Structure formats: C-alpha cells, structure tokens
C-alpha cells in the first residue's frame, strides 16, 4: 500500500489485520516490486510505475488539492484546472 492509504482506511484495514492479513505501507515502486517478485499477493495504491506489468482496476477516486497561501498567484485563479496527459513511452 502506498503512503496515506493505511491512514484513510484505518478501521477497515485494522479489521483485515485482525483476521490475519499482513499489511505494509510502501512507496509505489516498492509495491510494484513486491507484487512482481511475488513477495506480496496484491497491492493497493496509485497507478503502477510500469503499467505494462500488471492488470489494474481503479478502486476509488481521490481528488488532489492545490494548497497555497492567499498571497500566492495561484490563489487568485478560479477555478484552477489541471489536465493529465498520458504519454506513450
């Protein structure tokens, strides 16, 4: 699991641990490596670093927020829009 996931779903994941599931909090590349090397059965986190290695299923939508001081130039933008572009590598 990637950082933040454990905190967000603490109650549910705590019940899983009580039933014998081992949970680890890892960075994305560490999670990918653990699943690829079969030291983990599955991973829950952000999109894999190399999407060609795994079949992935989106579980939820978590918005991202831009946080800045009122004096920052971005604070004057309404709305602040981002466009995510996939690149072919």
N, CA and C atoms as a LAMMPS dump frame, in Angstrom:
ITEM: TIMESTEP
0
ITEM: NUMBER OF ATOMS
267
ITEM: BOX BOUNDS ff ff ff
-5.0000000000000000e+02 5.0000000000000000e+02
-5.0000000000000000e+02 5.0000000000000000e+02
-5.0000000000000000e+02 5.0000000000000000e+02
ITEM: ATOMS id mol type element x y z
1 1 1 N 0.836 -1.175 0
2 1 2 C 0 0 0
3 1 3 C 0.881 1.239 0
4 2 1 N 0.428 2.251 -0.662
5 2 2 C 1.21 3.475 -0.726
6 2 3 C 0.878 4.382 0.461
7 3 1 N 1.797 5.306 0.822
8 3 2 C 1.569 6.175 1.974
9 3 3 C 0.226 6.893 1.893
10 4 1 N -0.449 6.949 3.008
11 4 2 C -1.743 7.616 3.09
12 4 3 C -2.915 6.656 3.031
13 5 1 N -2.787 5.545 2.327
14 5 2 C -3.879 4.59 2.204
15 5 3 C -4.203 3.984 3.569
16 6 1 N -3.177 3.594 4.316
17 6 2 C -3.417 2.995 5.631
18 6 3 C -4.18 3.948 6.541
19 7 1 N -3.808 5.213 6.535
20 7 2 C -4.471 6.192 7.399
21 7 3 C -5.921 6.402 6.978
22 8 1 N -6.168 6.536 5.688
23 8 2 C -7.504 6.816 5.177
24 8 3 C -8.487 5.703 5.514
25 9 1 N -8.051 4.461 5.4
26 9 2 C -8.936 3.318 5.611
27 9 3 C -8.567 2.532 6.867
28 10 1 N -8.093 3.225 7.888
29 10 2 C -7.563 2.587 9.093
30 10 3 C -8.507 1.555 9.701
31 11 1 N -9.78 1.903 9.894
32 11 2 C -10.718 0.993 10.559
33 11 3 C -10.907 -0.301 9.773
34 12 1 N -11.113 -0.186 8.47
35 12 2 C -11.308 -1.377 7.636
36 12 3 C -10.039 -2.217 7.607
37 13 1 N -8.906 -1.581 7.417
38 13 2 C -7.647 -2.314 7.328
39 13 3 C -7.259 -2.932 8.665
40 14 1 N -7.625 -2.288 9.754
41 14 2 C -7.371 -2.844 11.077
42 14 3 C -8.119 -4.168 11.245
43 15 1 N -9.338 -4.233 10.749
44 15 2 C -10.107 -5.482 10.804
45 15 3 C -9.451 -6.567 9.955
46 16 1 N -8.902 -6.192 8.799
47 16 2 C -8.193 -7.168 7.96
48 16 3 C -6.99 -7.742 8.693
49 17 1 N -6.229 -6.885 9.355
50 17 2 C -5.063 -7.362 10.099
51 17 3 C -5.474 -8.314 11.215
52 18 1 N -6.586 -8.031 11.874
53 18 2 C -7.072 -8.912 12.938
54 18 3 C -7.456 -10.286 12.396
55 19 1 N -7.822 -10.339 11.113
56 19 2 C -8.191 -11.626 10.51
57 19 3 C -7.001 -12.329 9.866
58 20 1 N -5.795 -11.801 10.07
59 20 2 C -4.589 -12.491 9.608
60 20 3 C -3.956 -11.956 8.339
61 21 1 N -4.463 -10.85 7.806
62 21 2 C -3.872 -10.248 6.609
63 21 3 C -2.723 -9.34 7.041
64 22 1 N -1.548 -9.518 6.457
65 22 2 C -0.399 -8.657 6.759
66 22 3 C -0.424 -7.448 5.839
67 23 1 N -0.368 -6.253 6.405
68 23 2 C -0.394 -5.014 5.633
69 23 3 C 0.933 -4.29 5.774
70 24 1 N 1.434 -3.781 4.659
71 24 2 C 2.657 -2.985 4.644
72 24 3 C 2.372 -1.685 3.925
73 25 1 N 2.989 -0.607 4.362
74 25 2 C 2.874 0.679 3.677
75 25 3 C 4.177 0.912 2.934
76 26 1 N 4.088 0.962 1.598
77 26 2 C 5.264 1.071 0.74
78 26 3 C 5.09 2.203 -0.257
79 27 1 N 6.202 2.677 -0.801
80 27 2 C 6.146 3.608 -1.925
81 27 3 C 5.73 2.847 -3.177
82 28 1 N 5.263 3.575 -4.207
83 28 2 C 4.742 2.935 -5.411
84 28 3 C 5.711 1.936 -6.031
85 29 1 N 6.972 2.307 -6.185
86 29 2 C 7.928 1.408 -6.822
87 29 3 C 8.197 0.174 -5.961
88 30 1 N 8.126 0.332 -4.629
89 30 2 C 8.315 -0.815 -3.736
90 30 3 C 7.119 -1.764 -3.814
91 31 1 N 5.937 -1.209 -3.916
92 31 2 C 4.721 -2.008 -4.048
93 31 3 C 4.761 -2.802 -5.353
94 32 1 N 5.118 -2.143 -6.453
95 32 2 C 5.236 -2.82 -7.75
96 32 3 C 6.215 -3.984 -7.661
97 33 1 N 7.357 -3.733 -7.048
98 33 2 C 8.402 -4.753 -6.939
99 33 3 C 7.918 -5.946 -6.111
100 34 1 N 7.246 -5.683 -5.01
101 34 2 C 6.761 -6.763 -4.144
102 34 3 C 5.76 -7.657 -4.869
103 35 1 N 4.855 -7.063 -5.644
104 35 2 C 3.88 -7.862 -6.394
105 35 3 C 4.575 -8.612 -7.525
106 36 1 N 5.467 -7.938 -8.241
107 36 2 C 6.186 -8.571 -9.354
108 36 3 C 7.014 -9.76 -8.871
109 37 1 N 7.671 -9.606 -7.721
110 37 2 C 8.521 -10.672 -7.188
111 37 3 C 7.74 -11.674 -6.337
112 38 1 N 6.417 -11.477 -6.253
113 38 2 C 5.512 -12.362 -5.521
114 38 3 C 5.818 -12.454 -4.028
115 39 1 N 6.399 -11.383 -3.466
116 39 2 C 6.52 -11.312 -2.008
117 39 3 C 5.254 -10.691 -1.421
118 40 1 N 4.372 -10.193 -2.293
119 40 2 C 3.047 -9.707 -1.914
120 40 3 C 2.042 -10.289 -2.903
121 41 1 N 0.869 -10.644 -2.412
122 41 2 C -0.178 -11.194 -3.281
123 41 3 C -0.81 -10.118 -4.152
124 42 1 N -0.929 -8.914 -3.6
125 42 2 C -1.556 -7.812 -4.32
126 42 3 C -1.12 -6.491 -3.709
127 43 1 N -1.372 -5.418 -4.425
128 43 2 C -1.059 -4.086 -3.931
129 43 3 C -2.251 -3.166 -4.12
130 44 1 N -2.394 -2.206 -3.233
131 44 2 C -3.419 -1.171 -3.353
132 44 3 C -2.691 0.155 -3.269
133 45 1 N -2.841 0.985 -4.275
134 45 2 C -2.143 2.262 -4.26
135 45 3 C -2.397 3.053 -5.52
136 46 1 N -1.459 3.899 -5.846
137 46 2 C -1.552 4.7 -7.063
138 46 3 C -1.282 3.808 -8.265
139 47 1 N -1.436 4.358 -9.456
140 47 2 C -1.17 3.598 -10.674
141 47 3 C 0.263 3.07 -10.645
142 48 1 N 0.464 1.815 -11.085
143 48 2 C 1.823 1.261 -11.079
144 48 3 C 2.794 2.118 -11.882
145 49 1 N 4.057 2.072 -11.477
146 49 2 C 5.1 2.807 -12.189
147 49 3 C 5.171 2.317 -13.631
148 50 1 N 5.127 1.004 -13.835
149 50 2 C 5.141 0.406 -15.176
150 50 3 C 3.815 -0.316 -15.377
151 51 1 N 2.866 0.336 -16.041
152 51 2 C 1.527 -0.227 -16.207
153 51 3 C 1.504 -1.464 -17.086
154 52 1 N 2.569 -1.724 -17.832
155 52 2 C 2.59 -2.917 -18.685
156 52 3 C 2.804 -4.197 -17.879
157 53 1 N 3.209 -4.072 -16.621
158 53 2 C 3.497 -5.255 -15.801
159 53 3 C 2.258 -5.885 -15.176
160 54 1 N 1.179 -5.115 -15.013
161 54 2 C 0.039 -5.587 -14.24
162 54 3 C -1.284 -5.252 -14.912
163 55 1 N -2.311 -6.032 -14.577
164 55 2 C -3.685 -5.639 -14.851
165 55 3 C -4.114 -4.801 -13.655
166 56 1 N -4.69 -3.634 -13.896
167 56 2 C -5.067 -2.746 -12.797
168 56 3 C -6.562 -2.45 -12.835
169 57 1 N -7.14 -2.262 -11.661
170 57 2 C -8.555 -1.939 -11.516
171 57 3 C -8.66 -0.725 -10.597
172 58 1 N -9.196 0.404 -11.083
173 58 2 C -9.374 1.562 -10.2
174 58 3 C -10.373 1.22 -9.089
175 59 1 N -10.011 1.497 -7.843
176 59 2 C -10.884 1.2 -6.705
177 59 3 C -11.668 2.413 -6.236
178 60 1 N -11.121 3.599 -6.408
179 60 2 C -11.779 4.8 -5.907
180 60 3 C -11.193 6.022 -6.602
181 61 1 N -11.877 7.132 -6.46
182 61 2 C -11.396 8.41 -6.99
183 61 3 C -11.083 9.304 -5.797
184 62 1 N -9.844 9.716 -5.691
185 62 2 C -9.435 10.605 -4.604
186 62 3 C -8.942 11.911 -5.216
187 63 1 N -9.658 13.015 -4.978
188 63 2 C -9.232 14.289 -5.559
189 63 3 C -7.924 14.783 -4.946
190 64 1 N -7.204 15.544 -5.731
191 64 2 C -5.992 16.213 -5.26
192 64 3 C -6.323 17.692 -5.069
193 65 1 N -5.688 18.307 -4.122
194 65 2 C -5.952 19.711 -3.837
195 65 3 C -4.67 20.522 -3.947
196 66 1 N -4.783 21.711 -4.521
197 66 2 C -3.672 22.662 -4.52
198 66 3 C -3.842 23.513 -3.259
199 67 1 N -2.824 23.549 -2.437
200 67 2 C -2.889 24.301 -1.186
201 67 3 C -1.787 25.351 -1.209
202 68 1 N -2.176 26.606 -1.076
203 68 2 C -1.189 27.683 -1.1
204 68 3 C -1.706 28.846 -0.251
205 69 1 N -0.819 29.765 0.043
206 69 2 C -1.22 30.931 0.838
207 69 3 C -2.087 31.86 -0.014
208 70 1 N -2.854 32.715 0.643
209 70 2 C -3.713 33.655 -0.077
210 70 3 C -2.92 34.621 -0.939
211 71 1 N -1.656 34.848 -0.618
212 71 2 C -0.833 35.783 -1.39
213 71 3 C -0.195 35.13 -2.622
214 72 1 N -0.295 33.825 -2.754
215 72 2 C 0.305 33.125 -3.894
216 72 3 C -0.511 33.41 -5.155
217 73 1 N 0.142 33.594 -6.325
218 73 2 C -0.583 33.875 -7.571
219 73 3 C -1.646 32.829 -7.922
220 74 1 N -1.419 31.564 -7.577
221 74 2 C -2.416 30.536 -7.881
222 74 3 C -3.7 30.721 -7.072
223 75 1 N -3.604 31.36 -5.924
224 75 2 C -4.788 31.567 -5.089
225 75 3 C -5.798 32.484 -5.773
226 76 1 N -5.36 33.263 -6.743
227 76 2 C -6.241 34.185 -7.454
228 76 3 C -6.951 33.515 -8.625
229 77 1 N -6.58 32.287 -8.958
230 77 2 C -7.171 31.565 -10.089
231 77 3 C -8.451 30.867 -9.651
232 78 1 N -9.53 31.07 -10.41
233 78 2 C -10.786 30.394 -10.127
234 78 3 C -11.4 29.953 -11.44
235 79 1 N -11.627 28.707 -11.682
236 79 2 C -11.077 27.557 -10.96
237 79 3 C -9.663 27.246 -11.428
238 80 1 N -8.977 26.461 -10.652
239 80 2 C -7.637 26.003 -11.003
240 80 3 C -7.806 24.634 -11.65
241 81 1 N -7.532 24.526 -12.925
242 81 2 C -7.758 23.283 -13.662
243 81 3 C -6.442 22.634 -14.061
244 82 1 N -6.413 21.329 -13.957
245 82 2 C -5.262 20.543 -14.386
246 82 3 C -5.728 19.566 -15.44
247 83 1 N -4.898 19.331 -16.414
248 83 2 C -5.198 18.314 -17.41
249 83 3 C -4.068 17.296 -17.371
250 84 1 N -4.422 16.055 -17.136
251 84 2 C -3.426 14.993 -17.087
252 84 3 C -3.291 14.411 -18.482
253 85 1 N -2.068 14.368 -18.947
254 85 2 C -1.809 13.848 -20.29
255 85 3 C -0.992 12.578 -20.19
256 86 1 N -1.476 11.546 -20.822
257 86 2 C -0.718 10.294 -20.874
258 86 3 C 0.256 10.401 -22.032
259 87 1 N 1.467 9.946 -21.795
260 87 2 C 2.469 9.949 -22.849
261 87 3 C 2.775 8.52 -23.245
262 88 1 N 3.046 8.319 -24.494
263 88 2 C 3.451 6.997 -24.97
264 88 3 C 4.956 6.904 -24.872
265 89 1 N 5.435 5.992 -24.051
266 89 2 C 6.88 5.831 -23.887
267 89 3 C 7.333 4.514 -24.44
